[in-house]
Amino acid sequence: MMSGMGRIFSYENQAPNPLITNPKYAQRKLFGEDRKMHLMAENDFSSNGNDGMVMLQNTRWSIGSEWRLGYNDMHGYESETHIGRYIGKMQWIMPFIGLDWRYRKMEKGESEKNLFGQINTKDERRQISVGLAYTLPMLITLQTELYQDGNLRMQLMREDIPLSKRIRGDFMVNTDKEYMFGVKYIVNKNMGIRSHYDSDMGFGAGIYVNY
């Protein structure tokens, strides 16, 4: 119930349950459990960098931050924080606001353009954004984000793709010409072995832990 799975089933002309002496109070308690916040976190200690996420979430609200930290300035460092709320009965859509910080040492005069032709440098980037995350079929997330400088980014991502009983896959690609794909082996519920390729940091392998 604390993960939003609490439900009440009833049928037409149902007689009152004699074990529930105060239905309104019982319903209020159920909703209180259903809407509790729960914490989750994951961190990947890899040969090409450190990346992870932490999230506080309930049935409607999501407050999350993720990071990718290279071991040198050329690989760069970045973090993204999003605060959003799922809307609709099925909760496929989540509007959000975000904060994006990035740094990467680049050659003098070097700049990058996204797929829309907008200049998108990654050295000392601090941007506030508004966006929309939409869950597509097969649980792929389409994220559209507009930054304060007018740049637009669209991203497709899916994590925890079941390949076997213990093997999971994940991928990410966006209009900033960034991409990532990886695979991990689940050792137990809190630890595993992961290998991935990142367009900024290259190939890496290591151990991940999650809570």
C-alpha positions, 0 to 999 in steps of 0.5 A: 500500500505504501507504493500506491497499490492500495485498492478498495473493491466493492459491488452493487448492494454490498452489505456493510462490513461488520468488522469495519465500525467506522468506514470513513476513518478506515478509508482515510487510514488507507489513503494515508498509507497509500500516499506515503513517500518512499525513498530509493537510491542507486549508485554505480561504481564503474571504471569510467565514472560514478553515476547514480540516482536518488528519488523520493516518491509517492503515488503522485509526486516525484522528487529525483536527482541523478548524477554522472561523475567522470574521473577527469575533466574531459569526461565531465561532471553533471547532475539533473534534479527534477520535481514533478507530479503525475496526473491522470487516472493512469499516471502516464504523464508527469509535468516537472521543473528541473535544474541541470548542472554540467561541466566538461573541459572542452577545447578552446572555441569548441561547442556542440549543436543538438539535433535542432541546430542549437548550440549546447556547450557543456562547460559550466552549464547551469540551467532551469527547465520545465518539461513533460515525461510521458510513459510510452508502450513497453515502459519507455519514457519520452522526456521533453525539456525546455531550458531557460536559454531556449534550448529544447531536449527530447530523450528516450529512456528505459531502465530495468529491461528484463533479459533473463531472470537475473540480467537487465538492460537499459538505454538512453538517447537524446537530441543532445547527441548523447546516448548510453546502453548497458546491461547488469547482472543481479547478484542480490536485491541490493547489489549487482555487476554492471557494464555500459557504454556512455557517449561522454565517458566511454566503456565502463564496468563495475559494481552497483548498489541499490536501496 
